[in-house]
Amino acid sequence: MPSDIPSKENVVKIDTNVKSVVPARSRDVKADKDSAAASPSGLAAAVSDEVRLTGTSAKLRHLEAELAEVDVADAGKVEAVRQALADGSFTVDEEVVAEGLIQESIDNITQQARR
């Protein structure tokens, strides 16, 4: 059984009955309400949203940027194939190509069956 087929344990159902979401508030909002009442700008100035990125998140963003710059083509292999095509020595293993096509077809049929 392929590992990309979800099992009953890891299937998540989305609840479409949710009508609204209450925004989360900072723990400091209650303390800020008291000080905000005395300020001219009022309560609106006391409530604020804050986002903090963890070290892991920053590292992940850095690694994603580095990965985006990686050349996925093996220059040596590309040059070897180019040379083999030029001198007529490039050969195709029909069996490997056929097996690849069959496996891709099986994968496509499996994905369509899941939908």
N, C-alpha and C positions, 0 to 999 in steps of 0.2 A: 504494500500500500504506500503510495507516494506521501512524503512528509508534508507536502503543501495542501493536502486535503484536511479540512478542519474536522476535529473530532467533536463529540458532544460536549466534552469538557471545556473546549476553548471557543465555542460559538457564543457570540454576544448578540442579544436582541436589542434593537433600538426602540425605546418607548416613544411612540409618536403622540401620546396623550398629554405630554407636558405642554402647558399653555404659556407659562412665563418662568423666568429664572430671576431669583432675587440676588442682586449683586452682593458680593462679600464685602464686609467693612473691616477696616483696621481695628485692632484692639484699642488703639489710642483715641478713637472717635468719642467715646464717652467723656474722657478727660478733656478733650478738646471742645466739647459742647459747652462746658462750664466757662472756659476761657473765651470762647467765641461769643457768648452772650454779651460779654462786656466789651467786645471789640466792635468798631463801627461797621466792619464788613460782614459781621454776622456769622451764622452757622456755615454758610457755603464755603467760607475760607478754611474752616476747620476740617472738612472732609477732603481727603486727597487719596489718589491711587498711587501705589508704589510698586515698582517691579524691580526685583533683584535677581541677577543672573548668578548662578552658582559657578564655581570653578569648573565643574564638569561641563556645564553648558558652554562656557567660553572656550574650553578646550575642544569641544565638539564642533563649534563654529570654525575654529582655526583649522582643524583637521579636514572639515568639509571644503574649505577654501583651498587647502593644499591638494586635496584629491581632485578637485575640479581642474587643476593645472597639470595633472599627470596625463602624459600621452599614452593612450591605450594601445597604439600600434607598436609592435616590435619591429623597429627599423631594420634590424638584421634579417629577420624572417621575410619582411616585405621585399627587401633587396634580393634575397635568395630566390624568391618566387618570380620576381621581375626578370632576373637573369635566366632562370630556367625556362620562362616563357620565350625570352628572346632567342635562346639557343635551341629551342625545340625539345628540351629534355624534361619538361614538366609533364607529369603523369597524374591521372585522376584514379583513385581507388573507388571504383563504382560501388563496391559493397559497402564501404564506409558512408558514401553519399546516400545510398538507398536506405541504410539503417537510420541515418539522421533524418531523412524525410519521413520514414515510418514513425519514428519516435515523436517528431514534431506534430504529425497528424494525430497520433494518440493523445498527445498533450492538448491539442486544440479541441478534440472531441470531448475529453474529460472536462475541460473548462466550460464548454457549452452545456454539458449535462448538469453542471452545478448551478447554472443560471436558471 
